[in-house]
């Protein structure tokens, strides 16, 4: 489904998922669908049970383990999805580095931390890497790959190859920047979107419609450079040469970082309520995941020339 | 096609298209497909011929006119798509206001100018309004609606109703801001995208992949507020309360406005070349329009709950 119907051949046959919250269980589903033997672990047995219930019909290749060492045994790739606190991440990585097979790659779902810091001082720092997914990874293919200063280039290559082999789209960051790539670009849009509502130019629904019935339709197919490249006869060079000054003027007038104070958040909440009505979140999430899978199928069947 | 297969009943049966370049001819196709009698005019007869050739099989409801007055006769809505220079726009609007039927709405495709300025001094300033499409309007539904200070509220309502009736998504701006809504949010993404490439964090293809295989898949369905609303159990209020501080930190560190100097543009050009290979622009545009139409069909058949 998520891979657009292609037959997948994972380059790493046995994987472990450590931490089975919303992100971890989605990784487990993704790995198992791709054909990996998937060993899952959570230090909270109740969380592990919840994940198994959610995985439901997709458990053929999945085994749950009460001890970390059992989950790691034989796994060539480990996906860690624990709490986003640096001291917890460091403690988990100390455990993983001690208990995992020597050749195993230790990938982290962190959206915030630098692997140079998480793996600092570990004997196996060379096999530690960030593999940050978009929620939920079994639906959305991008994975941000961020090596630490000690990560072996071969581990970077193997991680990218593995992600590609299970139908994901790995994107390489050359070094750490706060919030990585995706959340920075998301923050850029959210900042301007909030500014437009806060200043009274337009309401929440109008701003969202500009994305969902406008820019987002192009961005589901091409990123900003691909779009710019199609927006002038002479491609991206002509586009930025012709419109560079206009963009500079516009960019210099974009809105400031909002306060996120309670009054602003409540105003955005009321605007969003007016837009979404009484739709249930679960139903909306199922709809989102269903339609994203169909858009990916369209793209897989009719790829960009 | 563009409307996702719904039967359309235009609220205004006869329209005129003034200026038949890339945007004007796309409007003509959109109007005619929706069932409007569509009268097209360009002061350059060669441009009019080119538009007729492009419209090809879709000319049943379209008539071309060599005189502006003939094109305007009987039209209840006029879509102006002339050059983006304020003095030319003002001159065109003087002509339109003199020659169009008294009840006709005079809509402009301008992406840059304030209708308060274009229509300044006109007897019919109350019927003048910006209706800025995304290129191409027969594929992408968003239309930014921006009244001038003298625009009659009834004209705003009639324009929005008309756009809705032909399958477009009108979004209302309450007052003028430079670059309107869409190009501001696009500029926010482009600024950060360029900054990430320029600083060496990632290459053009990686940055674009984050959008086309990540954020863009969600944004084809929901705008930033809709996405935020689905990203926490408690909706947009919980999301911005929980992540507000993290967003503020991130937003304060986003990249600066780029120089758009020739060296930077060439670097972006080389990155884009490496990403797109030898694909022809025409073929890529046909692919883009085909897939956007299919995404709109998916959304029309399976709308958001």
Interface residues (C-beta under 8 A of the other chain):
Chain A: X112 X134 X135 X140 X141 X142 X144 X169 X171 X172 X173 X174 X175 X177 X178 X179 X181 X182 X183 X184 X185 X186 X187 X188 X189 X190 X191 X192 X193 X196 X199 X200 X201 X202 X203 X204 X206 X207 X208 X209 X210 X211 X212 X213 X214 X215 X216 X217 X218 X219 X220 X221 X222 X223 X224 X225 X226 X228 X229 X230 X231 X233 X235 X236 X237 X240 X241 X244 X245 X246 X247 X248 X249 X250 X251 X252 X253 X254 X257 X258 X260 X262 X265 X266 X268 X269 X271 X272 X275 X276 X279 X280 X281 X283 X284 X285 X287 X288 X290 X291 X292 X294 X295 X296 X298 X299 X302 X304 X305
Chain B: X112 X134 X135 X140 X141 X142 X144 X169 X171 X172 X173 X174 X175 X177 X178 X179 X181 X182 X183 X184 X185 X186 X187 X188 X189 X190 X191 X192 X193 X196 X199 X200 X201 X202 X203 X204 X206 X207 X208 X209 X210 X211 X212 X213 X214 X215 X216 X217 X218 X219 X220 X221 X222 X223 X224 X225 X226 X228 X229 X230 X231 X233 X235 X236 X237 X240 X241 X244 X245 X246 X247 X248 X249 X250 X251 X252 X253 X254 X257 X258 X260 X262 X265 X266 X268 X269 X271 X272 X275 X276 X279 X280 X281 X283 X284 X285 X287 X288 X290 X291 X292 X294 X295 X296 X298 X299 X302 X304 X305
